[in-house]
Amino acid sequence: MPDWLDQAVFYEIYPQSFCDSNGDGIGDLPGIVEKLDYLKDLGVNALWINPCFDSPFKDAGYDVRDYRKIAPRYGTNQDMARLFQQAHSRGIRVLLDLVPGHTSEEHPWFLMSGQAEENPYWGRYVWTDFCFQGADGLPFVGGEFPRNGTYALNFFKCQPALNYGFYQVRQPWQKPVDHPDCLATGQAIREVMRFWLDMGCDGFRVDMAASLVKNDDAQHSGTQAFWRGVRRMLDAEYPQAALVAEWGEPRQALAGGFHMDFYLNDENGYTRLARNYQGWREGRVEGQDRSFFKAGGCGIEAFWEDYLPRYQGSKDQGLFCLISGNHDTMRLRANLTPEEMKLFFAMLYTMPGAPFLYYGDEIGMRYLRLPTKEGGYFRTGSRTPMQWAPGENLGFSQAPAQALYLPVDPAPDAPTVAEQQEDGGSLLSFVRQMIALRLEHPALWSGAPFEPLTREGRLMAYRRGDILVAIAPAAGLRLKMDGAYAFLFTYGECGLESGWLTFDGPGVAVLERVRQGS
Ligand code: NOJ
């Protein structure tokens, strides 16, 4: 395990929308470099940047046309090398987004694979052997290429599945995982990883990590075996490089060689705890009152029931991480007020695993209702330009407003970094304080022990070594203390009275056990 992960505090950047340095209306790599001091000041020490490689952008870059080339709209490979170097000089690591499961339908490998004559790329994708033959339950496309077959898709039509083989071979056109063509696919992806790692990249967030091998078993054993091979390569050649899976099941992902995994945006205890699950596909906000962080919200039972087995079952192998949201989720602010978001962030920065914050959540950026852009659909509303300061395009770009990649939040009270930096009571200031608190206390680091103290009801309380965290979304909640404690941090109305921690309103208390003689 790379030793820096224990103190890692991640920040996810959607490069289209972070900072436009050249006035063309879309964010770019030099723009990210310009904002590194802001990120360092916030306490962030690791980035995850969404795909920034050459692409037709039919799925915001998750359709890669050239794995080794930065998309011209973001800059050049030299700009990326400079970003690595500038980030490192500030103690910030950079993870890129690896999309190993599929390429763009415009990738040269794929165009070659569709030719009628056999060639070295014929086995690089999942092709059947007859023009009317379906792909054994996988979504497929036919009739587009001279080759007599159909090809399997992973997600959108623009994303043909790369061939890592079939765990159970049932059809003549399916190849086993150890077929030379499948091994060559894996080798090609490992070369892509080496290419960026050699330039200074610190690791990868891996897209759809669980689904490389087809007809896999319930544990994804075939796919796990592939990633364990990748991990052996990293351990031998790049021991400080980190791998975080988009898997959502840490017991599988970490046994499969990943250092970290995080919750997906499907219906699970975490999405129900933090946001309104019901409306996530459509951008609806009804049901928002059910979030735990609301005064009238749900209890913590469903979250613990979901989280604890995943945590317990994976904690010795790596990190199960919590996210504030990402480019696939609705924004937290769609469901929570900035005050309620503070309670959420108190949890995010005191729980085990490495915390991931999605750009803009630190100021409470809103979810906007927008027409789809680059395959975003409902996700588009969470991908709008970062709001740096009041004024033109909220400081994101000097392009005319109509030339922006996506519009900025038009609300007169759209939150901005500049305003919140001046305000000690702002959400941004709160996030900065929570990150500082985490980094100051090793008991709050990613891999340090964790034990829940309340199993049900409206008070969330847990212990991290000698530190006790209590989060109360409503008044009238209390916790019996098991010894002498002193406050490290408080927010809202809370106090210690005759051995009880009490809340007279929504609040957070972080306390440290007072040892006798100390
Ligand atoms: C997951 C990514 O996070 C999402 O944005 C993308 O559309 C799909 N994988 C397909 O690559």
Boltz pocket constraint, residues with backbone or C-beta under 6 A from the ligand:
constraints:
  - pocket:
      binder: B
      contacts: [[A, 59], [A, 62], [A, 99], [A, 155], [A, 207], [A, 208], [A, 246], [A, 327], [A, 328], [A, 375]]
      max_distance: 6.0
